[in-house]
Amino acid sequence: MKKMFFTVALLAAAFAVNVNAGWASRYWDGCKPSCSWKEKTQHIRGTICKECDRDNNPLPIKGGENWDNNASSCDGGPAYTCWDMIPFADPGNPNQAYGFAAAPTDQCGKCFKLTFNGGFEHGNPYATHAAIRGKVLTVMASNMGGDVGAGQFDILIPGGGVGAFNAFSSQLGVSKEALGKQYGGFLSDCEEQLRWGEGTLEQYQTCLRNKCNDVFKDPKHALLKQGCNFYADWFMAANNPKMDYVEVECPQILIDRYTTGGNTPTPGPAYTLTINRNPADGGTTNPAGLQSGISEGTLVGITATAAAGYAFDNWTISGTGTIAKANDASTTVTVNGNVTVTANFKPSSSVRNAASAKARGGVTLKSARGGFTALLPAAHGYASYKLINAQGREIRSGKIGADASGLSVNGLTRGVFFLTLEGKGKTAALKAVAY
């Protein structure tokens, strides 16, 4: 299909809510965006859609205000679609994404919010359509598709099919067959392999990713691979899903990509780093608690400082990240996803010795890993006990036999505890340590 790119416009006026029913297809033909031609009405004043050369370098504006001297690659000229016009997810909201699309008429620079409803334009929905339900894609019109119908938005996605025109295969140096079906691209091939609705969501996603990673494996095609995998990972490999759409004011991130650049990185996801202490009163950390808005691959310095009576033991980690030196109190953690690290503290030798010393009432405490033992004297007279944790909460209680020689408490996390023994007319209060 003839896709000519058109621009994303920032509409300053408020929009009346006018929700329409529609559906989304996909394509990437590599042609010069139609919104790059000066005669196209631009709905954001002073903007015009950019274009790039065969190697994805931004082409200079000729004639002062437009690229009209650059013929489209689909007509043998030097002007192609820029690769950073791929769709991408919002780093702060995994259910929101942005992209560019061809519309049925010249609407260069207008933006539309597409909310997917789980339907399929051409029959009964697959599992893939159910998986995309509720997600929102905001698109900017950058092209006009001669074969795009009313209510249809043809999303610009590498590997989505070249349509009626094809400059993309020659740009990449691959056969047109390598890009999948002319209409529908890689996903249409996967549907044929999986017998359409008989495939599972995971099968469709895997098939699509394999094709994306194979055709766009050259490192210089990293943006194209990312945009292709978007269809598997965010778009859930949903073929021509139904949606409800409304015109909206264009976000600045789309306006910027509409007008400038060629290799602009898509914004990466932001992750959280949570830093815990075990036990909570064993020491402090810097930073402490929840740290948010961290980009993938970021190195964060972390330091643990033991409280009086404790010594730093090690760091442990869960989630997606790595610790440089788990046994060092000061080290770094590499954040590759949401990750939790815990600073573990242990009672220092001075506390252990104190905990094992003779206590009041003739009771001797002996610390152990995960618990402790209270050795009782003969005719001790204690009838019951209570165990309080460092936060002041009672966690154990029970009776003590008159002829018992000791009390063993196990299954504790490392930390300091307070043991109270009670009998007729007597009480003993001791600090116990589990390590």
Secondary structure, DSSP 8 states (H G I E B T S, - for coil): --EEE--B----S------EEEEEEEE------GGGSTTS--SSTT-----B-TTS-B---BTTTB-TTS-BGGGTSSBB--GGGS-EEETTEEEEEEEEEEESS--TB-EEEEEEEEEETTSS--HHHHHHTT-EEEEEEEEEETT--TTEEEEE-TTS--TT---HHHHHT--GGGG-BTTTHHHHHHHHHTTGGGS-HHHHHHHHHHHHHHHT-SGGGHHHHHHHHHHHHTSTT-SSEEEEEEEE---HHHHHHHHS-SS------EEEEEEEEESGGGEEEES-EEEEEEETTEEEEEEEEE-TTEEEEEEEEEEEEEES-TT-SEEEEEEEEEEEEEEEEEE-HHHHHHHTSB-GGG-EEEEETTEEEEE--TT--EEEEEEEETTS-EEEEEE--TT--EEEE-S--SEEEEEEEEETTEEEEEEEEE-
